[in-house]
């Protein structure tokens, strides 16, 4: 995508917009059943889920398709009709990953508030 950003700055704007929108959506996803923060071990228990696997496979397939189509049709690299949908899709997938990670990070926030309340005191 980086060469597309240089050729078409609109692609960067679309990528950022899709990233921000899907990041907000990803933060609202419910954690998989069984997800819990273990305060004693300071560890997040996250059961397996199909969502990350599907997102990774989608990114791989799309990157492969973009690479093959770019090799077969080099003139498409500078067309906004090609770059704009790519930027939106890749920004959306990146935003979902980032949003999900931020949403899971929130599970540990009560622990951070407790630690901040005991600043300067040794932790057991």
Secondary structure by P-SEA (a helix, b strand, c coil): caaaaaacaaaaaaaaaaaaaaaaaaaaccccccccccccccbbbbcccaaaaaaaaaaaaaaaaaaaaaaacccccccaaaaaaaaaaaaaaaaaaaaaaaaaaacaaaaaaaaaaacccccc
